[in-house]
Amino acid sequence: MRGRLLLVAILLAPCPAAGAEPVRLVTPVVYGTHLPGLGEPAARLAKLIEKRSSGGIILELKQPGDGTKPDEILAKVSDGKVDAGFATASFWAAKLPAGSLFAGYPFGLDASQYLAWFDTGNGRTLYQEMYDHAGLKVHVIPCAFGGAEAGGWFAKEIKTTSDLEGLRMRIFGLGGRVMSRAGAVTVLVPGGDLDTAFAKKKIDAAELYTPAVDEHLGVKDKIKLIYQPGWQQPETVLELLINKDRWDGLSEADRALIDGACRDTLRETLADSARLQTEALDRMKAKDGVRVEQMPQAVLSALRSAWDEVAKEEGGSDYFFRTVLQDIIKFGEAAQKTSTPESSPAPPTVRGSGAAVETNPSP
Protein backbone atom coordinates (compact mmCIF):
# COMPACT_ATOMS: atom_id res chain seq x y z
CA MET A 1 0.00 0.00 0.00
CA ARG A 2 2.79 2.39 0.91
CA GLY A 3 4.51 1.72 -2.40
CA ARG A 4 1.28 2.48 -4.26
CA LEU A 5 0.85 5.75 -2.41
CA LEU A 6 4.41 6.75 -3.31
CA LEU A 7 3.77 5.88 -6.94
CA VAL A 8 0.56 7.92 -6.97
CA ALA A 9 2.37 10.91 -5.42
CA ILE A 10 5.09 10.68 -8.04
CA LEU A 11 2.63 10.39 -10.92
CA LEU A 12 0.61 13.33 -9.66
CA ALA A 13 3.70 15.50 -9.13
CA PRO A 14 3.42 18.51 -11.43
CA CYS A 15 5.98 19.05 -14.12
CA PRO A 16 8.12 22.11 -13.53
CA ALA A 17 6.57 25.21 -14.95
CA ALA A 18 8.19 26.65 -18.04
CA GLY A 19 11.08 28.80 -16.99
CA ALA A 20 10.96 27.59 -13.37
CA GLU A 21 14.31 26.96 -11.76
CA PRO A 22 14.88 23.29 -10.93
CA VAL A 23 15.66 22.16 -7.39
CA ARG A 24 19.43 21.69 -7.36
CA LEU A 25 21.07 19.54 -4.71
CA VAL A 26 24.87 19.82 -4.66
CA THR A 27 25.87 16.23 -3.86
CA PRO A 28 29.49 15.13 -3.30
CA VAL A 29 30.12 11.40 -3.58
CA VAL A 30 32.52 9.12 -1.70
CA TYR A 31 33.37 7.01 -4.74
CA GLY A 32 34.03 8.28 -8.25
CA THR A 33 31.11 7.55 -10.53
CA HIS A 34 33.48 5.78 -12.95
CA LEU A 35 33.84 2.89 -10.48
CA PRO A 36 31.57 -0.07 -11.30
CA GLY A 37 29.10 -0.90 -8.56
CA LEU A 38 30.42 1.44 -5.88
CA GLY A 39 30.44 4.73 -7.77
CA GLU A 40 28.12 4.24 -10.73
CA PRO A 41 24.89 4.03 -8.67
CA ALA A 42 25.15 7.73 -7.77
CA ALA A 43 25.10 8.66 -11.46
CA ARG A 44 22.28 6.21 -12.07
CA LEU A 45 20.23 7.75 -9.25
CA ALA A 46 20.84 11.29 -10.49
CA LYS A 47 19.61 10.36 -13.98
CA LEU A 48 16.55 8.60 -12.61
CA ILE A 49 15.56 11.54 -10.40
CA GLU A 50 16.07 14.03 -13.22
CA LYS A 51 13.99 11.89 -15.59
CA ARG A 52 11.12 11.30 -13.20
CA SER A 53 10.99 14.97 -12.19
CA SER A 54 11.15 16.09 -15.84
CA GLY A 55 14.26 18.07 -14.94
CA GLY A 56 12.68 19.58 -11.84
CA ILE A 57 15.19 18.00 -9.41
CA ILE A 58 18.89 17.86 -10.18
CA LEU A 59 21.48 16.00 -8.12
CA GLU A 60 24.60 17.99 -8.95
CA LEU A 61 27.20 15.32 -8.31
CA LYS A 62 30.69 16.31 -7.20
CA GLN A 63 33.46 13.77 -7.61
CA PRO A 64 35.71 12.91 -4.62
CA GLY A 65 37.97 15.84 -3.81
CA ASP A 66 35.99 18.29 -5.96
CA GLY A 67 35.52 20.73 -3.09
CA THR A 68 34.69 18.04 -0.52
CA LYS A 69 36.79 15.13 0.68
CA PRO A 70 34.88 11.86 1.19
CA ASP A 71 35.32 11.91 4.96
CA GLU A 72 33.93 15.47 5.10
CA ILE A 73 30.59 14.68 3.47
CA LEU A 74 28.55 13.93 6.59
CA ALA A 75 29.65 17.05 8.46
CA LYS A 76 29.16 19.28 5.44
CA VAL A 77 25.66 17.95 4.76
CA SER A 78 24.70 18.37 8.42
CA ASP A 79 26.07 21.92 8.51
CA GLY A 80 24.31 22.83 5.27
CA LYS A 81 27.57 23.54 3.43
CA VAL A 82 26.39 21.11 0.76
CA ASP A 83 22.82 20.02 0.10
CA ALA A 84 23.34 16.28 0.02
CA GLY A 85 25.91 13.50 -0.13
CA PHE A 86 26.13 9.99 -1.58
CA ALA A 87 28.16 7.89 0.81
CA THR A 88 28.33 4.76 2.96
CA ALA A 89 27.92 4.92 6.72
CA SER A 90 31.11 2.97 7.45
CA PHE A 91 32.98 6.21 6.68
CA TRP A 92 31.61 7.62 9.95
CA ALA A 93 32.15 4.51 12.10
CA ALA A 94 34.91 6.12 14.18
CA LYS A 95 32.32 8.58 15.54
CA LEU A 96 29.18 6.53 14.94
CA PRO A 97 30.13 2.88 15.66
CA ALA A 98 26.72 1.59 14.55
CA GLY A 99 27.39 3.06 11.11
CA SER A 100 29.12 -0.13 10.03
CA LEU A 101 25.99 -2.15 10.77
CA PHE A 102 24.08 -0.11 8.19
CA ALA A 103 26.90 -0.20 5.63
CA GLY A 104 28.18 -3.78 5.76
CA TYR A 105 29.94 -5.62 8.59
CA PRO A 106 31.72 -8.95 9.29
CA PHE A 107 29.51 -11.98 8.69
CA GLY A 108 26.62 -9.58 8.31
CA LEU A 109 23.59 -9.23 6.07
CA ASP A 110 23.65 -9.73 2.33
CA ALA A 111 21.76 -7.40 0.00
CA SER A 112 18.46 -9.32 0.10
CA GLN A 113 18.51 -9.43 3.89
CA TYR A 114 19.30 -5.72 4.16
CA LEU A 115 16.43 -4.95 1.79
CA ALA A 116 14.02 -7.00 3.91
CA TRP A 117 15.21 -5.32 7.12
CA PHE A 118 14.83 -1.88 5.56
CA ASP A 119 11.42 -2.55 4.05
CA THR A 120 9.69 -4.74 6.65
CA GLY A 121 11.79 -4.30 9.79
CA ASN A 122 13.18 -1.42 11.82
CA GLY A 123 16.16 -0.78 9.56
CA ARG A 124 15.12 2.58 8.16
CA THR A 125 13.89 3.89 11.52
CA LEU A 126 17.09 2.93 13.33
CA TYR A 127 19.20 4.29 10.49
CA GLN A 128 17.63 7.74 10.90
CA GLU A 129 17.80 7.50 14.71
CA MET A 130 21.56 6.96 14.55
CA TYR A 131 22.04 10.37 12.96
CA ASP A 132 19.37 12.05 15.07
CA HIS A 133 20.85 10.81 18.34
CA ALA A 134 24.23 12.17 17.26
CA GLY A 135 22.70 15.62 16.72
CA LEU A 136 23.33 15.53 12.99
CA LYS A 137 20.88 17.45 10.80
CA VAL A 138 20.55 14.93 7.98
CA HIS A 139 17.82 12.85 6.42
CA VAL A 140 19.14 9.44 5.35
CA ILE A 141 17.79 7.09 2.68
CA PRO A 142 19.44 3.71 1.94
CA CYS A 143 19.82 4.10 -1.79
CA ALA A 144 21.95 1.43 -3.50
CA PHE A 145 23.91 -1.76 -3.04
CA GLY A 146 27.57 -1.65 -4.01
CA GLY A 147 28.35 -5.35 -3.73
CA ALA A 148 30.28 -7.70 -1.48
CA GLU A 149 33.96 -7.03 -0.98
CA ALA A 150 36.54 -9.54 -2.07
CA GLY A 151 37.82 -11.67 0.79
CA GLY A 152 41.26 -10.27 0.11
CA TRP A 153 44.29 -10.47 -2.14
CA PHE A 154 47.03 -12.73 -0.78
CA ALA A 155 50.70 -13.25 -1.53
CA LYS A 156 50.66 -16.64 0.18
CA GLU A 157 48.17 -19.41 0.72
CA ILE A 158 45.97 -19.70 3.79
CA LYS A 159 45.37 -23.34 4.66
CA THR A 160 44.95 -23.41 8.44
CA THR A 161 44.27 -20.97 11.25
CA SER A 162 48.00 -20.95 12.04
CA ASP A 163 48.58 -19.19 8.72
CA LEU A 164 46.81 -16.15 10.16
CA GLU A 165 49.38 -15.79 12.92
CA GLY A 166 51.61 -12.84 12.07
CA LEU A 167 49.95 -12.36 8.67
CA ARG A 168 50.47 -8.72 7.71
CA MET A 169 47.27 -7.51 6.11
CA ARG A 170 45.97 -4.18 4.94
CA ILE A 171 42.46 -4.20 6.38
CA PHE A 172 40.45 -1.60 8.26
CA GLY A 173 37.49 -1.18 10.56
CA LEU A 174 35.70 -4.06 12.21
CA GLY A 175 37.23 -6.53 9.77
CA GLY A 176 40.67 -5.36 10.82
CA ARG A 177 39.81 -5.89 14.48
CA VAL A 178 38.61 -9.40 13.70
CA MET A 179 41.84 -10.23 11.85
CA SER A 180 43.90 -8.86 14.72
CA ARG A 181 41.94 -10.98 17.20
CA ALA A 182 42.64 -14.00 15.00
CA GLY A 183 46.39 -13.35 15.12
CA ALA A 184 47.07 -11.19 12.06
CA VAL A 185 48.88 -7.86 12.08
CA THR A 186 46.94 -5.02 10.44
CA VAL A 187 49.00 -2.58 8.39
CA LEU A 188 47.92 0.85 7.19
CA VAL A 189 48.76 1.18 3.49
CA PRO A 190 47.12 3.63 1.04
CA GLY A 191 45.29 1.83 -1.74
CA GLY A 192 47.57 3.37 -4.34
CA ASP A 193 50.68 1.91 -2.66
CA LEU A 194 49.62 -1.74 -2.69
CA ASP A 195 52.02 -2.77 -5.47
CA THR A 196 55.00 -1.35 -3.62
CA ALA A 197 53.86 -2.75 -0.29
CA PHE A 198 53.51 -6.26 -1.72
CA ALA A 199 56.79 -6.00 -3.66
CA LYS A 200 58.72 -4.91 -0.55
CA LYS A 201 56.91 -7.55 1.51
CA LYS A 202 55.48 -4.98 3.88
CA ILE A 203 52.18 -6.81 3.58
CA ASP A 204 51.15 -10.40 2.86
CA ALA A 205 47.52 -9.63 2.08
CA ALA A 206 45.18 -6.74 1.41
CA GLU A 207 41.50 -5.95 1.48
CA LEU A 208 40.57 -3.29 -1.03
CA TYR A 209 37.09 -3.02 -2.57
CA THR A 210 34.70 -5.26 -4.44
CA PRO A 211 36.06 -7.61 -7.15
CA ALA A 212 34.65 -5.36 -9.90
CA VAL A 213 36.43 -2.29 -8.53
CA ASP A 214 39.61 -4.22 -7.73
CA GLU A 215 39.69 -5.40 -11.35
CA HIS A 216 39.15 -1.83 -12.58
CA LEU A 217 42.04 -0.59 -10.43
CA GLY A 218 44.45 -3.22 -11.78
CA VAL A 219 45.23 -5.15 -8.61
CA LYS A 220 45.08 -8.33 -10.71
CA ASP A 221 48.23 -7.29 -12.60
CA LYS A 222 50.50 -7.89 -9.60
CA ILE A 223 48.77 -10.24 -7.16
CA LYS A 224 47.25 -13.47 -8.41
CA LEU A 225 45.42 -15.00 -5.46
CA ILE A 226 42.00 -13.99 -4.09
CA TYR A 227 40.29 -15.67 -1.19
CA GLN A 228 36.51 -15.65 -0.99
CA PRO A 229 34.00 -14.99 0.50
CA GLY A 230 34.20 -11.35 1.54
CA TRP A 231 33.37 -12.27 5.13
CA GLN A 232 34.43 -8.83 6.40
CA GLN A 233 31.74 -7.08 4.32
CA PRO A 234 29.19 -9.36 2.59
CA GLU A 235 27.44 -6.28 1.19
CA THR A 236 28.01 -2.54 0.80
CA VAL A 237 25.03 -0.27 1.41
CA LEU A 238 25.21 3.20 -0.14
CA GLU A 239 23.22 6.05 1.39
CA LEU A 240 21.79 9.34 0.21
CA LEU A 241 22.17 12.02 2.89
CA ILE A 242 20.19 15.26 2.54
CA ASN A 243 20.48 18.24 4.85
CA LYS A 244 17.48 18.10 7.20
CA ASP A 245 16.36 21.68 6.59
CA ARG A 246 16.77 21.19 2.84
CA TRP A 247 14.75 17.98 2.98
CA ASP A 248 11.98 19.54 5.05
CA GLY A 249 11.84 22.43 2.59
CA LEU A 250 11.08 20.15 -0.36
CA SER A 251 7.50 19.55 -1.37
CA GLU A 252 5.87 16.30 -0.33
CA ALA A 253 5.82 15.23 -3.98
CA ASP A 254 9.56 15.90 -4.38
CA ARG A 255 10.36 13.96 -1.22
CA ALA A 256 8.24 11.04 -2.43
CA LEU A 257 9.94 11.12 -5.82
CA ILE A 258 13.45 11.01 -4.30
CA ASP A 259 12.49 8.28 -1.85
CA GLY A 260 10.89 6.23 -4.60
CA ALA A 261 13.96 6.60 -6.83
CA CYS A 262 16.18 5.35 -4.01
CA ARG A 263 13.91 2.36 -3.36
CA ASP A 264 13.98 1.41 -7.02
CA THR A 265 17.75 1.87 -7.22
CA LEU A 266 18.17 -0.41 -4.21
CA ARG A 267 16.27 -3.16 -5.98
CA GLU A 268 18.04 -2.68 -9.31
CA THR A 269 21.51 -2.70 -7.78
CA LEU A 270 20.69 -5.75 -5.67
CA ALA A 271 20.78 -7.84 -8.83
CA ASP A 272 23.36 -5.78 -10.72
CA SER A 273 26.00 -5.74 -7.98
CA ALA A 274 25.99 -9.51 -7.59
CA ARG A 275 26.35 -9.94 -11.34
CA LEU A 276 29.18 -7.42 -11.52
CA GLN A 277 31.22 -9.26 -8.89
CA THR A 278 30.68 -12.68 -10.45
CA GLU A 279 31.63 -11.46 -13.91
CA ALA A 280 34.73 -9.68 -12.60
CA LEU A 281 35.95 -12.81 -10.81
CA ASP A 282 35.32 -14.91 -13.93
CA ARG A 283 37.24 -12.46 -16.15
CA MET A 284 40.19 -12.27 -13.80
CA LYS A 285 40.38 -16.05 -13.67
CA ALA A 286 40.11 -16.49 -17.45
CA LYS A 287 42.17 -13.54 -18.70
CA ASP A 288 44.57 -12.59 -15.92
CA GLY A 289 45.47 -15.91 -14.35
CA VAL A 290 44.02 -14.97 -10.98
CA ARG A 291 43.28 -17.87 -8.65
CA VAL A 292 40.02 -17.52 -6.76
CA GLU A 293 40.07 -19.85 -3.77
CA GLN A 294 37.64 -20.48 -0.95
CA MET A 295 38.85 -19.69 2.54
CA PRO A 296 39.03 -22.97 4.50
CA GLN A 297 36.03 -23.53 6.74
CA ALA A 298 38.22 -23.88 9.83
CA VAL A 299 39.66 -20.43 9.15
CA LEU A 300 36.22 -18.93 8.59
CA SER A 301 35.03 -20.49 11.84
CA ALA A 302 37.95 -18.90 13.70
CA LEU A 303 37.16 -15.54 12.16
CA ARG A 304 33.49 -15.89 13.10
CA SER A 305 34.47 -16.59 16.69
CA ALA A 306 36.73 -13.55 16.67
CA TRP A 307 33.83 -11.47 15.31
CA ASP A 308 31.61 -12.63 18.18
CA GLU A 309 34.18 -11.26 20.62
CA VAL A 310 34.61 -7.98 18.76
CA ALA A 311 30.84 -7.49 18.44
CA LYS A 312 30.36 -8.14 22.16
CA GLU A 313 33.06 -5.60 23.03
CA GLU A 314 31.64 -3.00 20.64
CA GLY A 315 28.13 -3.52 21.96
CA GLY A 316 29.40 -3.18 25.51
CA SER A 317 30.96 0.20 24.81
CA ASP A 318 28.27 1.62 22.53
CA TYR A 319 24.59 1.30 23.43
CA PHE A 320 23.27 2.12 19.98
CA PHE A 321 25.56 -0.44 18.31
CA ARG A 322 24.16 -3.07 20.65
CA THR A 323 20.58 -1.89 20.01
CA VAL A 324 20.94 -2.14 16.23
CA LEU A 325 22.69 -5.51 16.27
CA GLN A 326 20.08 -6.96 18.62
CA ASP A 327 17.33 -5.68 16.32
CA ILE A 328 18.96 -7.39 13.34
CA ILE A 329 19.16 -10.64 15.30
CA LYS A 330 15.51 -10.43 16.37
CA PHE A 331 14.47 -9.65 12.80
CA GLY A 332 16.34 -12.70 11.56
CA GLU A 333 14.76 -14.93 14.21
CA ALA A 334 11.26 -13.68 13.36
CA ALA A 335 11.88 -14.16 9.64
CA GLN A 336 13.03 -17.74 10.24
CA LYS A 337 9.84 -18.58 12.15
CA THR A 338 7.58 -17.25 9.40
CA SER A 339 9.58 -18.38 6.36
CA THR A 340 8.77 -21.38 4.19
CA PRO A 341 11.23 -23.52 2.19
CA GLU A 342 10.24 -21.59 -0.94
CA SER A 343 10.70 -18.17 0.68
CA SER A 344 13.32 -15.85 -0.71
CA PRO A 345 15.55 -14.31 0.49
CA ALA A 346 16.65 -16.59 3.28
CA PRO A 347 16.81 -14.82 6.64
CA PRO A 348 20.08 -14.43 8.53
CA THR A 349 20.84 -17.14 11.06
CA VAL A 350 22.04 -16.34 14.53
CA ARG A 351 25.12 -17.66 16.27
CA GLY A 352 24.63 -19.37 19.59
CA SER A 353 26.41 -16.65 21.55
CA GLY A 354 23.88 -14.07 20.41
CA ALA A 355 26.75 -11.66 19.82
CA ALA A 356 26.54 -11.48 16.06
CA VAL A 357 24.46 -12.35 13.06
CA GLU A 358 25.90 -15.11 10.91
CA THR A 359 25.04 -15.64 7.28
CA ASN A 360 26.10 -18.43 5.00
CA PRO A 361 28.94 -16.87 3.00
CA SER A 362 28.34 -16.84 -0.72
CA PRO A 363 31.14 -18.01 -3.01
C-alpha positions in Angstrom: 0.0 0.0 0.0 2.8 2.4 0.9 4.5 1.7 -2.4 1.3 2.5 -4.3 0.9 5.8 -2.4 4.4 6.8 -3.3 3.8 5.9 -6.9 0.6 7.9 -7.0 2.4 10.9 -5.4 5.1 10.7 -8.0 2.6 10.4 -10.9 0.6 13.3 -9.7 3.7 15.5 -9.1 3.4 18.5 -11.4 6.0 19.1 -14.1 8.1 22.1 -13.5 6.6 25.2 -15.0 8.2 26.6 -18.0 11.1 28.8 -17.0 11.0 27.6 -13.4 14.3 27.0 -11.8 14.9 23.3 -10.9 15.7 22.2 -7.4 19.4 21.7 -7.4 21.1 19.5 -4.7 24.9 19.8 -4.7 25.9 16.2 -3.9 29.5 15.1 -3.3 30.1 11.4 -3.6 32.5 9.1 -1.7 33.4 7.0 -4.7 34.0 8.3 -8.3 31.1 7.6 -10.5 33.5 5.8 -13.0 33.8 2.9 -10.5 31.6 -0.1 -11.3 29.1 -0.9 -8.6 30.4 1.4 -5.9 30.4 4.7 -7.8 28.1 4.2 -10.7 24.9 4.0 -8.7 25.2 7.7 -7.8 25.1 8.7 -11.5 22.3 6.2 -12.1 20.2 7.7 -9.3 20.8 11.3 -10.5 19.6 10.4 -14.0 16.6 8.6 -12.6 15.6 11.5 -10.4 16.1 14.0 -13.2 14.0 11.9 -15.6 11.1 11.3 -13.2 11.0 15.0 -12.2 11.2 16.1 -15.8 14.3 18.1 -14.9 12.7 19.6 -11.8 15.2 18.0 -9.4 18.9 17.9 -10.2 21.5 16.0 -8.1 24.6 18.0 -9.0 27.2 15.3 -8.3 30.7 16.3 -7.2 33.5 13.8 -7.6 35.7 12.9 -4.6 38.0 15.8 -3.8 36.0 18.3 -6.0 35.5 20.7 -3.1 34.7 18.0 -0.5 36.8 15.1 0.7 34.9 11.9 1.2 35.3 11.9 5.0 33.9 15.5 5.1 30.6 14.7 3.5 28.5 13.9 6.6 29.7 17.0 8.5 29.2 19.3 5.4 25.7 18.0 4.8 24.7 18.4 8.4 26.1 21.9 8.5 24.3 22.8 5.3 27.6 23.5 3.4 26.4 21.1 0.8 22.8 20.0 0.1 23.3 16.3 0.0 25.9 13.5 -0.1 26.1 10.0 -1.6 28.2 7.9 0.8 28.3 4.8 3.0 27.9 4.9 6.7 31.1 3.0 7.4 33.0 6.2 6.7 31.6 7.6 9.9 32.2 4.5 12.1 34.9 6.1 14.2 32.3 8.6 15.5 29.2 6.5 14.9 30.1 2.9 15.7 26.7 1.6 14.5 27.4 3.1 11.1 29.1 -0.1 10.0 26.0 -2.2 10.8 24.1 -0.1 8.2 26.9 -0.2 5.6 28.2 -3.8 5.8 29.9 -5.6 8.6 31.7 -9.0 9.3 29.5 -12.0 8.7 26.6 -9.6 8.3 23.6 -9.2 6.1 23.6 -9.7 2.3 21.8 -7.4 0.0 18.5 -9.3 0.1 18.5 -9.4 3.9 19.3 -5.7 4.2 16.4 -5.0 1.8 14.0 -7.0 3.9 15.2 -5.3 7.1 14.8 -1.9 5.6 11.4 -2.6 4.1 9.7 -4.7 6.6 11.8 -4.3 9.8 13.2 -1.4 11.8 16.2 -0.8 9.6 15.1 2.6 8.2 13.9 3.9 11.5 17.1 2.9 13.3 19.2 4.3 10.5 17.6 7.7 10.9 17.8 7.5 14.7 21.6 7.0 14.5 22.0 10.4 13.0 19.4 12.1 15.1 20.8 10.8 18.3 24.2 12.2 17.3 22.7 15.6 16.7 23.3 15.5 13.0 20.9 17.4 10.8 20.6 14.9 8.0 17.8 12.8 6.4 19.1 9.4 5.3 17.8 7.1 2.7 19.4 3.7 1.9 19.8 4.1 -1.8 21.9 1.4 -3.5 23.9 -1.8 -3.0 27.6 -1.6 -4.0 28.4 -5.4 -3.7 30.3 -7.7 -1.5 34.0 -7.0 -1.0 36.5 -9.5 -2.1 37.8 -11.7 0.8 41.3 -10.3 0.1 44.3 -10.5 -2.1 47.0 -12.7 -0.8 50.7 -13.2 -1.5 50.7 -16.6 0.2 48.2 -19.4 0.7 46.0 -19.7 3.8 45.4 -23.3 4.7 45.0 -23.4 8.4 44.3 -21.0 11.3 48.0 -21.0 12.0 48.6 -19.2 8.7 46.8 -16.2 10.2 49.4 -15.8 12.9 51.6 -12.8 12.1 49.9 -12.4 8.7 50.5 -8.7 7.7 47.3 -7.5 6.1 46.0 -4.2 4.9 42.5 -4.2 6.4 40.5 -1.6 8.3 37.5 -1.2 10.6 35.7 -4.1 12.2 37.2 -6.5 9.8 40.7 -5.4 10.8 39.8 -5.9 14.5 38.6 -9.4 13.7 41.8 -10.2 11.9 43.9 -8.9 14.7 41.9 -11.0 17.2 42.6 -14.0 15.0 46.4 -13.3 15.1 47.1 -11.2 12.1 48.9 -7.9 12.1 46.9 -5.0 10.4 49.0 -2.6 8.4 47.9 0.9 7.2 48.8 1.2 3.5 47.1 3.6 1.0 45.3 1.8 -1.7 47.6 3.4 -4.3 50.7 1.9 -2.7 49.6 -1.7 -2.7 52.0 -2.8 -5.5 55.0 -1.4 -3.6 53.9 -2.8 -0.3 53.5 -6.3 -1.7 56.8 -6.0 -3.7 58.7 -4.9 -0.5 56.9 -7.6 1.5 55.5 -5.0 3.9 52.2 -6.8 3.6 51.1 -10.4 2.9 47.5 -9.6 2.1 45.2 -6.7 1.4 41.5 -6.0 1.5 40.6 -3.3 -1.0 37.1 -3.0 -2.6 34.7 -5.3 -4.4 36.1 -7.6 -7.2 34.6 -5.4 -9.9 36.4 -2.3 -8.5 39.6 -4.2 -7.7 39.7 -5.4 -11.4 39.2 -1.8 -12.6 42.0 -0.6 -10.4 44.4 -3.2 -11.8 45.2 -5.1 -8.6 45.1 -8.3 -10.7 48.2 -7.3 -12.6 50.5 -7.9 -9.6 48.8 -10.2 -7.2 47.3 -13.5 -8.4 45.4 -15.0 -5.5 42.0 -14.0 -4.1 40.3 -15.7 -1.2 36.5 -15.6 -1.0 34.0 -15.0 0.5 34.2 -11.4 1.5 33.4 -12.3 5.1 34.4 -8.8 6.4 31.7 -7.1 4.3 29.2 -9.4 2.6 27.4 -6.3 1.2 28.0 -2.5 0.8 25.0 -0.3 1.4 25.2 3.2 -0.1 23.2 6.1 1.4 21.8 9.3 0.2 22.2 12.0 2.9 20.2 15.3 2.5 20.5 18.2 4.9 17.5 18.1 7.2 16.4 21.7 6.6 16.8 21.2 2.8 14.8 18.0 3.0 12.0 19.5 5.1 11.8 22.4 2.6 11.1 20.1 -0.4 7.5 19.5 -1.4 5.9 16.3 -0.3 5.8 15.2 -4.0 9.6 15.9 -4.4 10.4 14.0 -1.2 8.2 11.0 -2.4 9.9 11.1 -5.8 13.5 11.0 -4.3 12.5 8.3 -1.8 10.9 6.2 -4.6 14.0 6.6 -6.8 16.2 5.3 -4.0 13.9 2.4 -3.4 14.0 1.4 -7.0 17.8 1.9 -7.2 18.2 -0.4 -4.2 16.3 -3.2 -6.0 18.0 -2.7 -9.3 21.5 -2.7 -7.8 20.7 -5.7 -5.7 20.8 -7.8 -8.8 23.4 -5.8 -10.7 26.0 -5.7 -8.0 26.0 -9.5 -7.6 26.3 -9.9 -11.3 29.2 -7.4 -11.5 31.2 -9.3 -8.9 30.7 -12.7 -10.4 31.6 -11.5 -13.9 34.7 -9.7 -12.6 36.0 -12.8 -10.8 35.3 -14.9 -13.9 37.2 -12.5 -16.1 40.2 -12.3 -13.8 40.4 -16.1 -13.7 40.1 -16.5 -17.4 42.2 -13.5 -18.7 44.6 -12.6 -15.9 45.5 -15.9 -14.3 44.0 -15.0 -11.0 43.3 -17.9 -8.6 40.0 -17.5 -6.8 40.1 -19.8 -3.8 37.6 -20.5 -1.0 38.8 -19.7 2.5 39.0 -23.0 4.5 36.0 -23.5 6.7 38.2 -23.9 9.8 39.7 -20.4 9.1 36.2 -18.9 8.6 35.0 -20.5 11.8 38.0 -18.9 13.7 37.2 -15.5 12.2 33.5 -15.9 13.1 34.5 -16.6 16.7 36.7 -13.5 16.7 33.8 -11.5 15.3 31.6 -12.6 18.2 34.2 -11.3 20.6 34.6 -8.0 18.8 30.8 -7.5 18.4 30.4 -8.1 22.2 33.1 -5.6 23.0 31.6 -3.0 20.6 28.1 -3.5 22.0 29.4 -3.2 25.5 31.0 0.2 24.8 28.3 1.6 22.5 24.6 1.3 23.4 23.3 2.1 20.0 25.6 -0.4 18.3 24.2 -3.1 20.7 20.6 -1.9 20.0 20.9 -2.1 16.2 22.7 -5.5 16.3 20.1 -7.0 18.6 17.3 -5.7 16.3 19.0 -7.4 13.3 19.2 -10.6 15.3 15.5 -10.4 16.4 14.5 -9.6 12.8 16.3 -12.7 11.6 14.8 -14.9 14.2 11.3 -13.7 13.4 11.9 -14.2 9.6 13.0 -17.7 10.2 9.8 -18.6 12.1 7.6 -17.3 9.4 9.6 -18.4 6.4 8.8 -21.4 4.2 11.2 -23.5 2.2 10.2 -21.6 -0.9 10.7 -18.2 0.7 13.3 -15.8 -0.7 15.5 -14.3 0.5 16.7 -16.6 3.3 16.8 -14.8 6.6 20.1 -14.4 8.5 20.8 -17.1 11.1 22.0 -16.3 14.5 25.1 -17.7 16.3 24.6 -19.4 19.6 26.4 -16.6 21.5 23.9 -14.1 20.4 26.7 -11.7 19.8 26.5 -11.5 16.1 24.5 -12.4 13.1 25.9 -15.1 10.9 25.0 -15.6 7.3 26.1 -18.4 5.0 28.9 -16.9 3.0 28.3 -16.8 -0.7 31.1 -18.0 -3.0 
